[in-house]
Structures are given as structure tokens and as C-alpha cells.
Amino acid sequence: MELVFATHNKYKFEEVKNKLPVSINLLSLQDIDCNDDVPETGKTIEENASQKSFFIYNKFKINCFADDTGLEVDALNGKPGVYSARYAGEKPTFLENMNKLLNDVGENPNRNACFRTVISLVIDGYETQFEGKIDGQILSEITGDKGFGYDPIFKPNNYEISFAQMELYQKNEISHRALATEQLIKYLHEIT
């Protein structure tokens, strides 16, 4: 089976490719000559993932999956959520997003948060979704220099360090994306 992973992130692509059954030939957006800006205008993480996978499926007529991730902070009523990547504006840096979030949370003692990833898989026009979630705390300051996004201010529950202090293999064993990917891979093993 040929399957497209609708991402421009080569690290995510390689991470998933290495876990898939050998019966699946995983293609990148570059492999199918897709240079489009894949739309992400959904109001939820689920809608965004679905929108991306159906965009590729409908345009290129090839089975596909896409993911979307958001950081949901209790003190901010679930924000930034689906707007995590552009929390501080249209094309903010990771630092601008983190600084806005830390400022918005302020001294609030409720630091509970979660990272959530939803993967939308479209095969022959039918969609299946998979979700991965990890609970944790928002730190009061940037800690660590690994990872990306909000990793330096997110400490998963039962750990004493932020995602940005973990080695990549450690984070990949427990992360929201890893949990969603595991479900996707299990499903693909079952159907191939």
C-alpha cells in the first residue's frame, strides 16, 4: 500500500516511516510533488487533521494521513489549542509563542496542561482518527534547549524535566505524537 504523510517536517516523517509495516510504502509531500499550502482553518485539532488529509486525498487521489497538535492549558480554558502554532501572531517564533503563553498564565497556581495530537487517516475516502495525549505542567520559565515549540515550558507528569531537557528518543517514547502514531501503526498492521 502507498500512503502519503501530509507533513513538511522531515523529522516527523522519518520517525513515523521507521515504525510502519514493511508492506507500506510511505511517501512524503515532496514525493508526490505537492508544494501547496495545505489548509489548516479548522476550529479544532480534529478538524485541522481531517482537513489536511482530505485535501491531499481529494487532490492527488492517494491514501493519506495528517496530524495536528495543540497545547491545551487549564488556566487559559484550553488555549492555545488549535491555535498553538500561531498563538503570538501569524508567523511567530517558538520563543514568541512561549513568552505569550507564560505571560498569559502569569502567576496562576493552576499549571495543568496537556499536549494532544490527532492523526486523520483517509483510505479510499473513509476517515479514521487516532488521538494521543500527555498531561503535564506549564513551567514558570523556559528550561532546556532540545525539541521545538512549547517543549521548554512543558514538564510531563511523573517527570522532573521538561520535554526540552529530554533526549529525543525519551520524548518519542512518551509523547502525544508517539501515542497517536502507535495507534495508527497498530491499525495499519491490522488492515495490511
RAMO-V570126 format. One record per run of one state. SS is the DSSP state (H for helix, E for strand, C for the rest). FROM is the first residue (numbers start at 1). TO is the last residue. Records with the same first field share a line. If there is no record, write none. Layout:
SS: FROM-TO  FROM-TO
This chain:
C: 1-1  6-9  18-24  28-44  61-63  77-79  82-83  87-93  106-111  124-125  139-150  157-162  166-167  175-175  192-192
E: 2-5  25-27  64-73  80-81  112-123  126-138  154-156
H: 10-17  45-60  74-76  84-86  94-105  151-153  163-165  168-174  176-191
